[in-house]
Structure formats: structure tokens, C-alpha cells
Amino acid sequence: MLFDSHTHLNNENINKTTHNLTQREIEYLALVALGLSNNKIAEKLFVTTSTVKKTLENIFRKYFYEL
């Protein structure tokens, strides 16, 4: 997992509210929640900014589809 021991994430609670997101997608959302830009997320996750944009689009599509 991307987060160190100082990040307080309870996987059991996360799984109850993530609408079947993958662990990687949860990492993306956590970085968004921390206020990181797409460029910073791309740097942290070693992907391109277009990958970040596409992944976030897919996450939002999943979420709104399941509402």
C-alpha cells in the first residue's frame, strides 16, 4: 500500500464505502483527498497525467453508476 504507518486508513471501513474500487483506485482517491494535483499524483504513482485523468474518470463513472 502507498500509505505509511502515519496515514490512518482502516481497510475494513474503506471497503464498505468504496463501491468496489480497487486498492489502486483507492490510492488515487486518497491523494485527491489530500489535495494533490493530477501532476503530483502522477509523480507519486509513477504514471502519466493522462493515466491519472482516465483513472479518476473511471472511478467517478463507477461511483455514479452505483448510486
N, C-alpha and C positions, 0 to 999 in steps of 0.2 A: 504494500500500500504506500502511496505517496506521502502520507502524513506521518510525522514523528510522534513521539510519546506526549508532546505538549498539546497536540490537537485533540480535543475531546469529542470524538465521534464514537457513538455506540452503534455498531453494525446491526444489532437486532432492531433498534429503533429506526435506523436509516432504511432498512429493508421494508419496514411496514409502510413507509411513506414515499417510496421512490418509483412506484408504478413500473416495476420490473426493469429498472435501469441496470445496466451492467456496472461492475465496480469501476471501470474506467470512466463511464459516463458520470458516475457519482463524483469522481475526482474532478472532472471538468466543472460540474456544478459547484463544488466546494470552492474552487478557485474563483469562479464568477462571484460567489457569495463573499469572498474576501476582497472583492473589488478590483481584481486583476483585469487588465485589458486583454483582448484577444492576442495581441502580440506577446504579452508577458506569459499568458497561458501556453502559447506555442513554445516559448523558450523553456518553460518549466517542464513541459511534457515531451519535448524534443520532436515536435511535429510542425507542420506549416500552419500559417494563419488560416489558409483556406480549409485545412482539416479541422481546425477549431470551429470555424463558422459552420461547416457542414455538420459536425458532431452536435453542436448546440441546436441547429435546426432540427436534427433528428430527435434530440431529447425533447424539445418543445412539441414537436409533432406527436411523439409518444404520449406526452403528458396530456395534451389537449384531446387526443383521440380517446383516452381512457376516462375523461371526465364525464 
